[in-house]
Amino acid sequence: MAARHSLRQPAGLVANAISDTRLRIVCATVLDALLVIDDAGRFLRVNEPGVELLRAPAEEVLQRGLEHFSPPELVPTLGSLGNAFERRGSLSGTYEVLRGDGSRAAVEFRATRYFDAGEHLIAARELQSPPADTRPDEASPLSARELEVLQVASSGMSTSEIGGVLVISPATVKTHLANVYAKLGVADRTAAVAECLRRGLIR
């Protein structure tokens, strides 16, 4: 009697195929950029809005990592964000992207670890700059250091994490943030970040 060969796949392979199909449907449906990275920050998947956001062909994106699309001066911040992402399991905030054509764009993002085994999902969209006539003519009311603290704070880091990135004490971070609130006439960090994004003071 001839041996019978099963056409059934192992359960794990079937589950992976279903998961992959669902991811493709989601990537093709959503309007935001969706990017899947591995533990080393290398891109595994990118949808069409992601290609448009990064202004690089999909084949090029998939040969690169997050650091390739990060401005050189922000690479240390990118490392700190990666550490926070690993500890928390999720992360959201704003960041500046260095696109494939050399231009830069401010984006807001949300990221979740272990969307799948060894894979992490990032959703991002470009922040639109306010119209030129809504930007204040006067110089920023904030000092360079205050803007730096607020830029890092916009990524959702805690006071201690901000201090670690900028190599200052948490107490100094709190002092800078209190000064920011007073100068902008706002009550908290979220409002301060939103106001500075509106004015174009941070990205």
N, CA, C and O of each residue as an XYZ file, in Angstrom:
812
protein
N       0.847     -1.180      0.000
C       0.000      0.000      0.000
C       0.893      1.244      0.000
O       1.834      1.342      0.787
N       0.589      2.182     -0.883
C       1.434      3.367     -1.010
C       1.277      4.242      0.231
O       0.208      4.337      0.834
N       2.388      4.870      0.578
C       2.364      5.770      1.727
C       1.508      6.986      1.408
O       1.518      7.481      0.281
N       0.781      7.460      2.382
C      -0.061      8.638      2.172
C       0.693      9.856      2.678
O       1.274      9.839      3.764
N       0.676     10.901      1.884
C       1.370     12.142      2.251
C       0.357     13.189      2.663
O      -0.580     13.479      1.919
N       0.535     13.744      3.816
C      -0.376     14.777      4.302
C      -0.083     16.107      3.621
O       1.079     16.477      3.452
N      -1.105     16.811      3.237
C      -0.966     18.150      2.655
C      -1.071     19.232      3.718
O      -0.934     20.420      3.425
N      -1.313     18.817      4.939
C      -1.467     19.792      6.020
C      -0.105     20.320      6.445
O       0.874     19.578      6.528
N      -0.069     21.639      6.715
C       1.149     22.252      7.232
C       1.132     22.191      8.752
O       0.061     22.123      9.355
N       2.304     22.214      9.377
C       2.323     22.318     10.838
C       1.553     23.549     11.293
O       1.530     24.567     10.601
N       0.927     23.450     12.451
C       0.073     24.539     12.947
C       0.801     25.876     12.990
O       0.216     26.909     12.663
N       2.074     25.869     13.390
C       2.837     27.113     13.469
C       2.991     27.782     12.126
O       2.922     29.007     12.034
N       3.203     26.982     11.057
C       3.350     27.551      9.722
C       2.034     28.138      9.233
O       2.021     29.188      8.591
N       0.932     27.467      9.532
C      -0.382     27.984      9.149
C      -0.646     29.304      9.851
O      -1.101     30.262      9.226
N      -0.361     29.361     11.155
C      -0.577     30.593     11.921
C       0.277     31.723     11.361
O      -0.193     32.854     11.245
N       1.542     31.425     11.009
C       2.417     32.452     10.457
C       1.896     32.951      9.116
O       1.962     34.147      8.833
N       1.378     32.047      8.287
C       0.845     32.436      6.983
C      -0.367     33.340      7.148
O      -0.514     34.325      6.425
N      -1.246     33.004      8.107
C      -2.427     33.827      8.364
C      -2.007     35.199      8.870
O      -2.534     36.220      8.428
N      -1.050     35.218      9.804
C      -0.556     36.478     10.352
C       0.047     37.341      9.252
O      -0.191     38.547      9.207
N       0.834     36.722      8.357
C       1.467     37.456      7.273
C       0.416     38.013      6.318
O       0.549     39.144      5.851
N      -0.622     37.240      6.022
C      -1.698     37.699      5.141
C      -2.422     38.885      5.757
O      -2.720     39.863      5.071
N      -2.705     38.795      7.053
C      -3.386     39.897      7.738
C      -2.534     41.159      7.736
O      -3.050     42.258      7.534
N      -1.227     41.005      7.961
C      -0.331     42.159      7.953
C      -0.333     42.827      6.585
O      -0.350     44.054      6.491
N      -0.317     42.019      5.521
C      -0.348     42.586      4.170
C      -1.634     43.360      3.924
O      -1.613     44.424      3.305
N      -2.743     42.835      4.401
C      -4.029     43.523      4.232
C      -4.020     44.852      4.984
O      -4.441     45.880      4.453
N      -3.532     44.817      6.233
C      -3.466     46.042      7.030
C      -2.554     47.066      6.351
O      -2.912     48.238      6.238
N      -1.380     46.626      5.901
C      -0.419     47.533      5.265
C      -1.000     48.163      4.009
O      -0.725     49.325      3.710
N      -1.799     47.404      3.275
C      -2.388     47.918      2.035
C      -3.594     48.813      2.299
O      -4.008     49.568      1.419
N      -4.161     48.735      3.504
C      -5.404     49.450      3.802
C      -5.173     50.781      4.502
O      -5.822     51.774      4.173
N      -4.261     50.812      5.456
C      -4.097     52.015      6.272
C      -3.468     53.148      5.474
O      -2.747     52.923      4.502
N      -3.758     54.369      5.906
C      -3.214     55.549      5.239
C      -1.846     55.936      5.788
O      -1.077     56.622      5.115
N      -1.540     55.500      7.010
C      -0.259     55.846      7.627
C       0.843     54.906      7.156
O       0.586     53.811      6.655
N       2.075     55.366      7.330
C       3.227     54.516      7.051
C       3.284     53.417      8.094
O       3.170     53.684      9.290
N       3.460     52.181      7.649
C       3.671     51.054      8.552
C       5.022     50.440      8.215
O       5.321     50.154      7.055
N       5.830     50.244      9.251
C       7.172     49.707      9.092
C       7.361     48.593     10.104
O       7.021     48.753     11.276
N       7.892     47.488      9.670
C       8.197     46.384     10.572
C       9.707     46.265     10.641
O      10.377     46.183      9.612
N      10.248     46.256     11.864
C      11.690     46.147     12.057
C      12.010     44.909     12.888
O      11.148     44.355     13.570
N      13.282     44.486     12.810
C      13.721     43.374     13.639
C      14.401     43.911     14.894
O      14.401     45.120     15.129
N      14.976     43.028     15.697
C      15.598     43.443     16.960
C      16.761     44.412     16.761
O      17.073     45.202     17.652
N      17.400     44.352     15.595
C      18.537     45.235     15.310
C      18.099     46.543     14.663
O      18.940     47.376     14.326
N      16.791     46.735     14.485
C      16.299     47.966     13.885
C      16.338     47.965     12.366
O      16.199     49.021     11.748
N      16.526     46.799     11.749
C      16.526     46.700     10.288
C      15.096     46.532      9.794
O      14.287     45.851     10.425
N      14.793     47.153      8.669
C      13.441     47.083      8.117
C      13.186     45.728      7.479
O      13.985     45.243      6.678
N      12.061     45.122      7.844
C      11.639     43.841      7.280
C      10.487     44.018      6.294
O      10.378     43.283      5.312
N       9.620     45.010      6.570
C       8.477     45.278      5.706
C       8.197     46.775      5.724
O       8.468     47.459      6.711
N       7.652     47.268      4.625
C       7.248     48.673      4.531
C       6.072     48.745      3.564
O       6.081     48.083      2.527
N       5.054     49.550      3.898
C       3.927     49.698      2.980
C       4.155     50.916      2.081
O       5.154     51.621      2.220
N       3.227     51.153      1.169
C       3.399     52.247      0.193
C       3.491     53.612      0.865
O       4.353     54.406      0.486
N       2.626     53.929      1.864
C       2.809     55.213      2.553
C       4.174     55.326      3.248
O       4.713     56.424      3.385
N       4.730     54.188      3.685
C       6.067     54.208      4.276
C       7.126     54.558      3.253
O       8.061     55.303      3.547
N       6.983     54.021      2.055
C       7.908     54.343      0.960
C       7.818     55.828      0.630
O       8.835     56.483      0.404
N       6.586     56.358      0.603
C       6.398     57.783      0.314
C       6.986     58.657      1.418
O       7.605     59.685      1.141
N       6.791     58.244      2.667
C       7.325     59.016      3.786
C       8.849     59.065      3.748
O       9.446     60.125      3.937
N       9.474     57.918      3.505
C      10.941     57.842      3.516
C      11.565     58.280      2.197
O      12.776     58.491      2.122
N      10.754     58.415      1.167
C      11.229     58.838     -0.152
C      12.418     58.011     -0.623
O      13.459     58.529     -1.028
N      12.211     56.715     -0.550
C      13.221     55.760     -1.012
C      12.478     54.530     -1.520
O      11.433     54.174     -0.975
N      13.003     53.870     -2.562
C      12.339     52.655     -3.054
C      12.265     51.594     -1.960
O      13.141     51.514     -1.099
N      11.218     50.788     -2.003
C      11.040     49.740     -0.998
C      12.266     48.846     -0.914
O      12.675     48.452      0.178
N      12.862     48.522     -2.071
C      14.045     47.643     -2.072
C      15.193     48.262     -1.281
O      15.944     47.560     -0.605
N      15.320     49.590     -1.373
C      16.385     50.280     -0.633
C      16.075     50.312      0.853
O      16.953     50.079      1.683
N      14.808     50.606      1.191
C      14.407     50.647      2.606
C      14.692     49.305      3.263
O      15.205     49.256      4.381
N      14.361     48.213      2.572
C      14.487     46.875      3.149
C      15.931     46.400      3.259
O      16.189     45.327      3.804
N      16.867     47.183      2.749
C      18.286     46.861      2.920
C      18.911     47.699      4.035
O      20.107     47.583      4.302
N      18.113     48.535      4.680
C      18.640     49.496      5.639
C      18.018     49.318      7.013
O      17.138     48.483      7.218
N      18.506     50.138      7.957
C      17.969     50.146      9.309
C      17.511     51.538      9.691
O      17.672     52.486      8.923
N      16.943     51.661     10.875
C      16.431     52.950     11.345
C      17.486     54.042     11.313
O      17.183     55.186     10.973
N      18.728     53.700     11.665
C      19.772     54.722     11.743
C      20.045     55.362     10.387
O      20.485     56.510     10.322
N      19.785     54.621      9.292
C      20.037     55.166      7.956
C      19.094     56.324      7.649
O      19.443     57.224      6.885
N      17.900     56.307      8.241
C      16.916     57.354      7.997
C      16.814     58.318      9.177
O      15.800     58.994      9.352
N      17.865     58.371      9.976
C      17.927     59.285     11.115
C      19.013     60.328     10.861
O      20.111     59.968     10.438
N      18.739     61.612     11.109
C      19.796     62.613     10.982
C      20.975     62.244     11.886
O      20.764     61.783     13.007
N      22.208     62.439     11.418
C      23.381     62.025     12.203
C      23.381     62.549     13.639
O      23.779     61.841     14.564
N      22.933     63.789     13.817
C      22.960     64.378     15.166
C      21.925     63.761     16.087
O      21.995     63.944     17.302
N      20.948     63.022     15.522
C      19.918     62.404     16.346
C      20.160     60.910     16.594
O      19.367     60.262     17.278
N      21.239     60.365     16.048
C      21.519     58.928     16.234
C      21.654     58.569     17.716
O      21.143     57.527     18.126
N      22.332     59.402     18.551
C      22.365     59.067     19.991
C      20.965     59.044     20.612
O      20.673     58.193     21.452
N      20.103     59.977     20.200
C      18.724     59.988     20.695
C      17.985     58.745     20.231
O      17.195     58.166     20.977
N      18.247     58.336     18.991
C      17.622     57.118     18.463
C      17.994     55.913     19.326
O      17.151     55.060     19.604
N      19.262     55.846     19.750
C      19.694     54.758     20.628
C      18.959     54.773     21.955
O      18.564     53.724     22.464
N      18.776     55.961     22.515
C      18.051     56.079     23.787
C      16.590     55.699     23.628
O      16.006     55.061     24.505
N      15.996     56.096     22.496
C      14.612     55.707     22.227
C      14.500     54.194     22.103
O      13.534     53.594     22.575
N      15.499     53.580     21.463
C      15.501     52.119     21.333
C      15.553     51.428     22.679
O      14.867     50.429     22.897
N      16.365     51.956     23.585
C      16.451     51.377     24.932
C      15.125     51.518     25.680
O      14.679     50.591     26.355
N      14.504     52.692     25.551
C      13.216     52.906     26.208
C      12.150     51.985     25.603
O      11.305     51.451     26.322
N      12.193     51.807     24.302
C      11.256     50.928     23.602
C      11.395     49.494     24.088
O      10.403     48.793     24.285
N      12.632     49.070     24.276
C      12.886     47.702     24.740
C      12.365     47.495     26.157
O      11.813     46.440     26.470
N      12.540     48.501     27.019
C      12.086     48.391     28.406
C      10.563     48.437     28.516
O       9.970     47.671     29.275
N       9.939     49.328     27.765
C       8.510     49.571     27.930
C       7.628     48.641     27.102
O       6.523     48.287     27.515
N       8.121     48.252     25.940
C       7.317     47.436     25.048
C       6.500     48.237     24.058
O       5.949     47.679     23.109
N       6.415     49.545     24.270
C       5.750     50.431     23.317
C       6.339     51.821     23.496
O       6.951     52.132     24.518
N       6.138     52.646     22.476
C       6.705     53.997     22.514
C       5.941     54.861     21.529
O       5.510     54.379     20.482
N       5.771     56.125     21.853
C       5.162     57.058     20.913
C       5.786     58.421     21.116
O       6.344     58.707     22.175
N       5.692     59.256     20.103
C       6.254     60.591     20.204
C       6.494     61.188     18.836
O       5.849     60.809     17.858
N       7.427     62.125     18.769
C       7.794     62.752     17.503
C       9.277     62.537     17.256
O      10.058     62.329     18.184
N       9.643     62.592     15.987
C      11.039     62.394     15.616
C      11.255     63.048     14.259
O      10.298     63.271     13.517
N      12.491     63.352     13.936
C      12.818     63.889     12.621
C      13.454     62.788     11.779
O      14.385     62.118     12.226
N      12.954     62.605     10.571
C      13.422     61.563      9.663
C      14.284     62.192      8.574
O      13.948     63.246      8.035
N      15.393     61.537      8.258
C      16.227     61.923      7.121
C      15.809     61.043      5.953
O      16.043     59.834      5.968
N      15.199     61.637      4.954
C      14.640     60.855      3.856
C      15.711     60.442      2.849
O      16.837     60.940      2.851
N      15.307     59.513      1.993
C      16.225     59.013      0.985
C      16.697     60.065      0.011
O      17.776     59.932     -0.566
N      15.897     61.129     -0.191
C      16.299     62.189     -1.120
C      17.083     63.298     -0.429
O      17.399     64.316     -1.045
N      17.399     63.100      0.854
C      18.181     64.086      1.599
C      17.361     65.111      2.349
O      17.913     65.861      3.153
N      16.051     65.171      2.112
C      15.201     66.110      2.849
C      14.887     65.538      4.229
O      15.142     64.367      4.511
N      14.336     66.382      5.066
C      13.966     65.963      6.414
C      12.475     66.176      6.633
O      11.859     67.042      6.012
N      11.911     65.382      7.517
C      10.489     65.510      7.838
C      10.271     65.194      9.301
O      10.843     64.247      9.841
N       9.436     65.999      9.935
C       9.019     65.715     11.307
C       7.871     64.716     11.244
O       6.923     64.895     10.480
N       7.960     63.663     12.051
C       6.919     62.642     12.063
C       6.464     62.390     13.497
O       7.211     62.589     14.455
N       5.225     61.952     13.609
C       4.760     61.397     14.880
C       4.662     59.895     14.681
O       4.319     59.422     13.597
N       4.966     59.151     15.732
C       5.017     57.696     15.585
C       4.435     57.001     16.804
O       4.345     57.567     17.893
N       4.043     55.752     16.579
C       3.681     54.833     17.653
C       4.330     53.502     17.306
O       4.274     53.055     16.160
N       4.932     52.885     18.279
C       5.633     51.628     18.032
C       5.250     50.596     19.087
O       5.057     50.929     20.256
N       5.144     49.345     18.661
C       4.809     48.236     19.555
C       5.785     47.101     19.325
O       6.000     46.676     18.190
N       6.376     46.610     20.407
C       7.310     45.486     20.311
C       6.547     44.172     20.182
O       5.412     44.030     20.636
N       7.214     43.230     19.549
C       6.702     41.864     19.397
C       5.306     41.819     18.783
O       4.419     41.106     19.250
N       5.144     42.608     17.717
C       3.950     42.466     16.884
C       3.878     41.025     16.386
O       2.799     40.453     16.234
N       5.055     40.456     16.138
C       5.206     39.045     15.806
C       6.565     38.632     16.366
O       7.313     39.482     16.848
N       6.890     37.373     16.312
C       8.142     36.890     16.892
C       9.338     37.616     16.268
O       9.583     37.514     15.066
N      10.074     38.348     17.105
C      11.259     39.055     16.643
C      10.965     40.217     15.716
O      11.877     40.738     15.074
N       9.703     40.638     15.632
C       9.315     41.726     14.743
C       8.547     42.792     15.517
O       7.737     42.478     16.388
N       8.808     44.039     15.194
C       8.228     45.157     15.922
C       7.607     46.137     14.923
O       8.184     46.413     13.871
N       6.442     46.650     15.260
C       5.654     47.456     14.332
C       5.731     48.942     14.684
O       5.576     49.336     15.840
N       5.973     49.755     13.652
C       5.988     51.211     13.811
C       4.961     51.802     12.848
O       4.975     51.497     11.655
N       4.078     52.640     13.363
C       3.167     53.427     12.525
C       3.619     54.873     12.620
O       3.897     55.371     13.711
N       3.692     55.545     11.487
C       4.187     56.924     11.486
C       3.467     57.748     10.440
O       2.980     57.224      9.438
N       3.409     59.053     10.691
C       2.901     59.972      9.676
C       3.610     61.303      9.819
O       4.056     61.683     10.902
N       3.703     61.997      8.703
C       4.399     63.273      8.690
C       3.565     64.324      9.402
O       2.348     64.385      9.229
N       4.227     65.152     10.203
C       3.571     66.287     10.839
C       3.604     67.449      9.861
O       4.654     67.791      9.318
N       2.472     68.037      9.649
C       2.421     69.167      8.733
C       2.901     70.425      9.439
O       2.482     70.715     10.559
N       3.784     71.173      8.779
C       4.258     72.436      9.342
C       3.130     73.449      9.319
O       2.312     73.454      8.399
N       3.084     74.309     10.333
C       2.047     75.345     10.304
C       2.296     76.293      9.145
O       3.446     76.443      8.730
N       1.269     76.940      8.603
C       1.476     77.912      7.529
C       2.461     78.983      7.965
O       2.531     79.331      9.144
N       3.209     79.494      7.024
C       4.280     80.454      7.345
C       3.744     81.669      8.091
O       4.422     82.200      8.971
N       2.523     82.123      7.750
C       2.026     83.330      8.390
C       1.546     83.122      9.808
O       1.199     84.091     10.484
N       1.514     81.850     10.294
C       1.128     81.603     11.687
C       2.350     81.472     12.583
O       2.212     81.393     13.804
N       3.521     81.448     12.010
C       4.735     81.354     12.822
C       5.049     82.738     13.399
O       4.923     83.748     12.707
N       5.453     82.775     14.648
C       5.762     84.076     15.239
C       7.013     84.665     14.605
O       7.949     83.950     14.248
N       7.004     85.992     14.474
C       8.167     86.665     13.909
C       9.287     86.760     14.933
O      10.464     86.768     14.575
N       8.924     86.832     16.195
C       9.935     86.994     17.237
C      10.704     85.695     17.452
O      10.234     84.615     17.093
N      11.870     85.812     18.033
C      12.702     84.636     18.310
C      12.005     83.756     19.346
O      11.106     84.198     20.060
N      12.442     82.509     19.406
C      11.864     81.577     20.362
C      12.027     82.101     21.786
O      13.096     82.587     22.157
N      10.957     82.000     22.584
C      11.086     82.431     23.977
C      11.894     81.435     24.820
O      12.250     81.732     25.960
N      12.176     80.275     24.267
C      12.877     79.228     25.011
C      14.357     79.217     24.674
O      14.766     79.524     23.554
N      15.149     78.854     25.676
C      16.590     78.717     25.443
C      16.862     77.451     24.632
O      15.996     76.586     24.501
N      18.067     77.356     24.096
C      18.444     76.177     23.313
C      18.328     74.908     24.159
O      17.893     73.870     23.660
N      18.710     74.985     25.423
C      18.651     73.812     26.299
C      17.204     73.436     26.595
O      16.866     72.253     26.635
N      16.354     74.430     26.802
C      14.944     74.151     27.056
C      14.297     73.471     25.843
O      13.507     72.537     25.986
N      14.645     73.954     24.661
C      14.134     73.320     23.439
C      14.641     71.889     23.315
O      13.909     70.998     22.883
N      15.900     71.673     23.696
C      16.484     70.332     23.633
C      15.750     69.386     24.586
O      15.427     68.257     24.219
N      15.492     69.848     25.801
C      14.758     69.043     26.779
C      13.366     68.714     26.250
O      12.903     67.579     26.367
N      12.703     69.709     25.669
C      11.345     69.495     25.169
C      11.332     68.567     23.958
O      10.409     67.769     23.796
N      12.348     68.668     23.112
C      12.431     67.778     21.951
C      12.525     66.325     22.400
O      11.838     65.458     21.859
N      13.377     66.060     23.392
C      13.511     64.700     23.904
C      12.235     64.287     24.636
O      11.804     63.138     24.539
N      11.637     65.220     25.363
C      10.392     64.921     26.093
C       9.266     64.549     25.140
O       8.365     63.795     25.509
N       9.308     65.073     23.915
C       8.230     64.798     22.957
C       8.177     63.335     22.549
O       7.184     62.882     21.981
N       9.254     62.588     22.838
C       9.266     61.159     22.512
C       8.580     60.325     23.584
O       8.465     59.107     23.448
N       8.121     60.981     24.655
C       7.405     60.258     25.698
C       8.290     59.722     26.810
O       7.833     58.935     27.639
N       9.546     60.136     26.839
C      10.459     59.648     27.880
C      10.111     60.241     29.238
O       9.532     61.323     29.335
N      10.477     59.511     30.276
C      10.298     60.001     31.641
C      11.362     61.047     31.952
O      12.320     61.214     31.198
N      11.187     61.744     33.062
C      12.162     62.756     33.480
C      13.547     62.140     33.637
O      14.538     62.727     33.201
N      13.626     60.970     34.250
C      14.924     60.306     34.434
C      15.550     59.920     33.099
O      16.760     60.051     32.910
N      14.718     59.442     32.175
C      15.233     59.051     30.864
C      15.735     60.263     30.083
O      16.753     60.180     29.396
N      15.030     61.382     30.185
C      15.479     62.613     29.527
C      16.829     63.026     30.090
O      17.743     63.384     29.347
N      16.944     62.972     31.415
C      18.216     63.306     32.046
C      19.347     62.413     31.571
O      20.467     62.876     31.352
N      19.044     61.117     31.411
C      20.064     60.185     30.929
C      20.524     60.504     29.527
O      21.715     60.427     29.228
N      19.584     60.864     28.658
C      19.929     61.197     27.271
C      20.777     62.463     27.206
O      21.757     62.526     26.463
N      20.395     63.470     27.989
C      21.069     64.770     27.916
C      22.194     64.920     28.933
O      22.843     65.964     28.994
N      22.423     63.889     29.725
C      23.475     63.869     30.757
C      23.304     65.041     31.723
O      24.235     65.800     31.991
N      22.084     65.155     32.231
C      21.779     66.122     33.286
C      20.921     65.408     34.325
O      20.375     64.338     34.056
N      20.805     65.997     35.498
C      20.052     65.344     36.563
C      18.545     65.489     36.323
O      18.111     66.429     35.658
N      17.748     64.556     36.864
C      16.287     64.692     36.763
C      15.788     66.015     37.334
O      14.826     66.592     36.827
N      16.446     66.497     38.395
C      16.028     67.773     38.991
C      16.235     68.918     37.998
O      15.413     69.830     37.918
N      17.325     68.868     37.247
C      17.587     69.903     36.232
C      16.557     69.823     35.119
O      16.100     70.848     34.612
N      16.191     68.603     34.738
C      15.149     68.430     33.724
C      13.855     69.081     34.199
O      13.205     69.803     33.443
N      13.479     68.824     35.463
C      12.241     69.392     36.016
C      12.290     70.922     36.024
O      11.290     71.584     35.750
N      13.463     71.473     36.341
C      13.623     72.928     36.346
C      13.423     73.498     34.944
O      12.716     74.489     34.763
N      14.054     72.861     33.952
C      13.892     73.322     32.571
C      12.438     73.247     32.135
O      11.934     74.168     31.493
N      11.761     72.154     32.478
C      10.360     71.998     32.080
C       9.481     73.041     32.765
O       8.570     73.584     32.141
N       9.745     73.327     34.042
C       8.971     74.348     34.752
C       9.149     75.711     34.085
O       8.192     76.473     33.952
N      10.387     76.014     33.664
C      10.650     77.276     32.963
C       9.894     77.331     31.636
O       9.347     78.366     31.257
N       9.875     76.188     30.938
C       9.156     76.100     29.662
C       7.674     76.385     29.869
O       7.075     77.166     29.129
N       7.081     75.743     30.887
C       5.650     75.932     31.141
C       5.342     77.403     31.413
O       4.360     77.946     30.908
N       6.193     78.038     32.215
C       5.965     79.444     32.560
C       6.077     80.335     31.321
O       5.260     81.235     31.126
N       7.083     80.084     30.490
C       7.292     80.927     29.305
C       6.190     80.749     28.268
O       5.821     81.699     27.577
N       5.670     79.539     28.162
C       4.643     79.271     27.148
C       3.228     79.468     27.687
O       2.269     79.496     26.916
N       3.093     79.604     28.999
C       1.773     79.765     29.592
C       0.941     78.499     29.527
O      -0.266     78.545     29.286
N       1.609     77.348     29.747
C       0.903     76.065     29.715
C       1.074     75.373     31.061
O       1.884     75.780     31.894
N       0.287     74.313     31.253
C       0.263     73.672     32.565
C       1.058     72.381     32.651
O       1.412     71.946     33.747
N       1.347     71.755     31.501
C       2.015     70.458     31.574
C       2.839     70.182     30.330
O       2.858     70.967     29.383
N       3.518     69.049     30.358
C       4.440     68.664     29.300
C       3.735     68.466     27.961
O       4.227     68.907     26.923
N       2.583     67.803     27.991
C       1.844     67.549     26.758
C       1.472     68.848     26.070
O       1.630     68.983     24.856
N       0.981     69.800     26.841
C       0.591     71.096     26.278
C       1.811     71.853     25.761
O       1.731     72.535     24.739
N       2.937     71.737     26.461
C       4.159     72.416     26.031
C       4.651     71.856     24.705
O       5.020     72.611     23.806
N       4.656     70.527     24.583
C       5.080     69.899     23.331
C       4.154     70.310     22.193
O       4.615     70.660     21.107
N       2.842     70.266     22.448
C       1.876     70.628     21.412
C       2.064     72.074     20.965
O       2.003     72.367     19.771
N       2.291     72.971     21.907
C       2.474     74.384     21.574
C       3.743     74.603     20.760
O       3.750     75.377     19.802
N       4.818     73.917     21.146
C       6.076     74.074     20.404
C       5.996     73.458     19.011
O       6.596     73.979     18.070
N       5.266     72.360     18.870
C       5.044     71.785     17.544
C       4.227     72.758     16.695
O       4.514     72.954     15.515
N       3.210     73.363     17.302
C       2.363     74.316     16.570
C       3.181     75.509     16.076
O       2.980     76.004     14.966
N       4.106     75.957     16.923
C       4.936     77.122     16.560
C       6.121     76.751     15.672
O       6.823     77.621     15.157
N       6.332     75.455     15.503
C       7.475     75.046     14.700
C       8.798     75.150     15.426
O       9.851     75.211     14.790
N       8.761     75.169     16.770
C      10.004     75.309     17.553
C      10.708     73.967     17.710
O      11.932     73.917     17.829
N       9.942     72.881     17.709
C      10.513     71.540     17.728
C       9.835     70.740     16.628
O       8.816     71.153     16.073
N      10.429     69.569     16.319
C       9.858     68.700     15.292
C       9.602     67.333     15.856
O       9.120     66.452     15.144
